[in-house]
Amino acid sequence: MLTDWQLLQNKLKERFGSEMEHDTLLFMIGLQELGKPYQKYKKDQKLEVMHIAVCTLLEPFGFYEYKGRDDDGWPHWELKESLPHLDAKQQNKLINEAIIDYFKRSGLI
């Protein structure tokens, strides 16, 4: 039986032609949540887009609270609870769970 992560990767492969790594997924989710037409982003802007994804993904876990959008339309969150110290394996597990939850809520898996 396939795991939710494998199901997600299969859906992404069907739609985009390949599986996606975390950074790619974070950038894609961030763009979706930013809600602006795609454009070329500088490196620091790409990190900001990925930060949007992280805040979006961790909000249901109680770590962030959405505060609204600024005058340029960029969303902002407030840190509600400090993230616990996690080793790389634990961080990977948390972000995988959050990504799976995001795509379940969106109806993709």
NUVO-93083 format. One record per residue (C-alpha): residue number from 1; residue in three letters; x, y negated, z negated. Coordinates in nm, 2 decimals, m for minus. Each point is the difference from the previous one (the first is absolute). Example, Ala and Ser with C-alpha at 12.3 -4.5 7.8 and 13.67 -1.06 7.14 Angstrom:
<atoms>
+--------+-------+--------+--------+--------+
| torkol | torba |     xx |     yy |     zz |
+--------+-------+--------+--------+--------+
|      1 |   Ala |   1.23 |   0.45 |  m0.78 |
|      2 |   Ser |   0.14 |  m0.34 |   0.07 |
+--------+-------+--------+--------+--------+
</atoms>
This chain:
<atoms>
+--------+-------+--------+--------+--------+
| torkol | torba |     xx |     yy |     zz |
+--------+-------+--------+--------+--------+
|      1 |   Met |   0.00 |   0.00 |   0.00 |
|      2 |   Leu |   0.13 |  m0.34 |   0.09 |
|      3 |   Thr |   0.07 |  m0.26 |  m0.26 |
|      4 |   Asp |  m0.17 |  m0.35 |   0.02 |
|      5 |   Trp |   0.35 |  m0.14 |   0.10 |
|      6 |   Gln |   0.02 |   0.26 |   0.29 |
|      7 |   Leu |  m0.35 |  m0.08 |   0.11 |
|      8 |   Leu |   0.08 |  m0.37 |   0.00 |
|      9 |   Gln |   0.32 |   0.05 |   0.20 |
|     10 |   Asn |  m0.20 |   0.22 |   0.25 |
|     11 |   Lys |  m0.25 |  m0.28 |   0.05 |
|     12 |   Leu |   0.27 |  m0.26 |   0.04 |
|     13 |   Lys |   0.18 |   0.23 |   0.25 |
|     14 |   Glu |  m0.33 |   0.04 |   0.20 |
|     15 |   Arg |  m0.05 |  m0.38 |   0.01 |
|     16 |   Phe |   0.35 |  m0.14 |   0.03 |
|     17 |   Gly |   0.20 |   0.29 |   0.15 |
|     18 |   Ser |   0.22 |   0.07 |  m0.31 |
|     19 |   Glu |   0.00 |   0.03 |  m0.37 |
|     20 |   Met |   0.09 |  m0.31 |  m0.20 |
|     21 |   Glu |   0.25 |  m0.06 |  m0.28 |
|     22 |   His |  m0.09 |  m0.20 |  m0.31 |
|     23 |   Asp |   0.14 |  m0.33 |   0.12 |
|     24 |   Thr |  m0.19 |   0.03 |   0.32 |
|     25 |   Leu |  m0.32 |   0.08 |  m0.18 |
|     26 |   Leu |   0.05 |  m0.28 |  m0.24 |
|     27 |   Phe |   0.06 |  m0.25 |   0.28 |
|     28 |   Met |  m0.31 |   0.13 |   0.18 |
|     29 |   Ile |  m0.22 |  m0.02 |  m0.31 |
|     30 |   Gly |   0.13 |  m0.35 |  m0.07 |
|     31 |   Leu |  m0.08 |  m0.12 |   0.35 |
|     32 |   Gln |  m0.35 |   0.15 |  m0.04 |
|     33 |   Glu |  m0.06 |  m0.18 |  m0.33 |
|     34 |   Leu |   0.16 |  m0.32 |   0.13 |
|     35 |   Gly |  m0.27 |   0.00 |   0.27 |
|     36 |   Lys |   0.20 |  m0.22 |   0.24 |
|     37 |   Pro |   0.08 |   0.09 |   0.37 |
|     38 |   Tyr |   0.33 |   0.17 |   0.04 |
|     39 |   Gln |   0.30 |  m0.22 |   0.05 |
|     40 |   Lys |   0.37 |   0.03 |  m0.03 |
|     41 |   Tyr |   0.10 |  m0.03 |  m0.36 |
|     42 |   Lys |   0.34 |  m0.10 |  m0.14 |
|     43 |   Lys |   0.16 |   0.25 |  m0.25 |
|     44 |   Asp |  m0.12 |  m0.20 |  m0.31 |
|     45 |   Gln |  m0.35 |  m0.02 |   0.15 |
|     46 |   Lys |   0.00 |   0.38 |   0.06 |
|     47 |   Leu |   0.08 |   0.05 |  m0.37 |
|     48 |   Glu |  m0.29 |  m0.23 |  m0.09 |
|     49 |   Val |  m0.23 |   0.21 |   0.22 |
|     50 |   Met |   0.12 |   0.31 |  m0.17 |
|     51 |   His |  m0.05 |  m0.16 |  m0.34 |
|     52 |   Ile |  m0.37 |  m0.06 |   0.10 |
|     53 |   Ala |  m0.02 |   0.37 |   0.05 |
|     54 |   Val |   0.16 |   0.09 |  m0.33 |
|     55 |   Cys |  m0.24 |  m0.24 |  m0.19 |
|     56 |   Thr |  m0.30 |   0.14 |   0.19 |
|     57 |   Leu |   0.10 |   0.36 |  m0.06 |
|     58 |   Leu |   0.07 |  m0.05 |  m0.37 |
|     59 |   Glu |  m0.30 |  m0.22 |  m0.08 |
|     60 |   Pro |  m0.23 |   0.30 |  m0.05 |
|     61 |   Phe |   0.25 |   0.14 |  m0.26 |
|     62 |   Gly |  m0.04 |  m0.32 |  m0.20 |
|     63 |   Phe |   0.35 |  m0.15 |   0.07 |
|     64 |   Tyr |  m0.12 |  m0.30 |   0.20 |
|     65 |   Glu |  m0.30 |  m0.22 |   0.02 |
|     66 |   Tyr |  m0.10 |  m0.17 |   0.33 |
|     67 |   Lys |  m0.01 |  m0.38 |  m0.04 |
|     68 |   Gly |  m0.10 |  m0.12 |   0.35 |
|     69 |   Arg |   0.16 |  m0.15 |   0.30 |
|     70 |   Asp |   0.22 |  m0.30 |   0.04 |
|     71 |   Asp |  m0.05 |  m0.28 |   0.25 |
|     72 |   Asp |   0.19 |   0.20 |   0.26 |
|     73 |   Gly |  m0.23 |   0.30 |  m0.05 |
|     74 |   Trp |   0.26 |   0.22 |  m0.19 |
|     75 |   Pro |  m0.15 |   0.21 |  m0.28 |
|     76 |   His |   0.14 |  m0.03 |  m0.35 |
|     77 |   Trp |  m0.01 |   0.22 |  m0.31 |
|     78 |   Glu |   0.08 |  m0.03 |  m0.36 |
|     79 |   Leu |   0.20 |   0.26 |  m0.18 |
|     80 |   Lys |  m0.23 |   0.14 |  m0.27 |
|     81 |   Glu |   0.22 |   0.28 |  m0.14 |
|     82 |   Ser |   0.37 |   0.05 |   0.04 |
|     83 |   Leu |   0.09 |   0.30 |   0.21 |
|     84 |   Pro |   0.15 |   0.28 |  m0.21 |
|     85 |   His |   0.36 |   0.10 |   0.06 |
|     86 |   Leu |  m0.02 |   0.28 |   0.26 |
|     87 |   Asp |   0.27 |   0.21 |   0.15 |
|     88 |   Ala |   0.01 |   0.03 |   0.38 |
|     89 |   Lys |  m0.21 |   0.32 |   0.01 |
|     90 |   Gln |  m0.27 |  m0.16 |  m0.23 |
|     91 |   Gln |   0.00 |  m0.32 |   0.21 |
|     92 |   Asn |  m0.05 |   0.21 |   0.31 |
|     93 |   Lys |  m0.28 |   0.19 |  m0.16 |
|     94 |   Leu |  m0.18 |  m0.31 |  m0.11 |
|     95 |   Ile |   0.03 |  m0.18 |   0.34 |
|     96 |   Asn |  m0.12 |   0.32 |   0.18 |
|     97 |   Glu |  m0.30 |   0.03 |  m0.23 |
|     98 |   Ala |  m0.08 |  m0.37 |   0.05 |
|     99 |   Ile |   0.04 |   0.02 |   0.38 |
|    100 |   Ile |  m0.23 |   0.31 |   0.01 |
|    101 |   Asp |  m0.25 |  m0.18 |  m0.22 |
|    102 |   Tyr |   0.01 |  m0.30 |   0.24 |
|    103 |   Phe |  m0.07 |   0.21 |   0.31 |
|    104 |   Lys |  m0.27 |   0.20 |  m0.18 |
|    105 |   Arg |  m0.18 |  m0.32 |  m0.09 |
|    106 |   Ser |   0.04 |  m0.12 |   0.37 |
|    107 |   Gly |  m0.15 |   0.33 |   0.12 |
|    108 |   Leu |   0.30 |   0.12 |   0.20 |
|    109 |   Ile |   0.04 |   0.31 |  m0.22 |
+--------+-------+--------+--------+--------+
</atoms>
